[in-house]
Amino acid sequence: MSRRLTPIAFLPTRWLLAAWLLLAVLPVQGFAQATPAAVPPPPTRTLLVMGDSLSAGYGMAANEGWVGLLADRLRDSHPDWTVVNASISGETSAGGSARVVDEVLRHRPAVVMIALGANDGLRGLPLREMRRNLARMIGASQFVGAEVLLVGMRMPPNLGADYTRGFEAVYRDLAKLFDVELLPFLLEPVALERASFQPDNLHPTAQVQPALRDHVWRSLAPMIGRADAAIGE
């Protein structure tokens, strides 16, 4: 007696294979849909520091300088922030002006700290050139949407009263013109203490770097807060 074949036996082999694959995939897809999506990490924000030897940590390890100490504080209190120290010993405002576009386009910082001018003053360079260079740095930083902290310096009186007054005025005028934050004098906490400086009488020692960090932090902290708030909006 011949055996009757069930209807499924007449199905083409390729259909059977397709049906088997469908049944195999469906449970996996269902599981994938039930798995909650991973929460993306918070966006990283960058503080870019452009300065000279005072910011580069002259005469000490990089992590001992006030910028390195500032990076440590941010890492602890604001782990989604990173600090890029683009400071170079001997840098002038002209050097910073030549580098600023590349730096801000590369790092897209939320805050830029500009701490230049000391070497301009010590060399007696024309103040109009310093003003133009710093203005270009501020403008380039604002172009990429960064807030700017302009960090000023003061010159010794032996350069002449007119020059020293004009030197300080450059920072004040630019801060007002571009509506940026101004820290008038980086070395204010230690300027009158001879023991706070290395033998060259120009660069602060490693022991006073925490004081400089705290001095800068008082102006910087509100800017960090505003940048964080802007990300959350």
Disulfide bonds with the S-S distance in Angstrom:
none
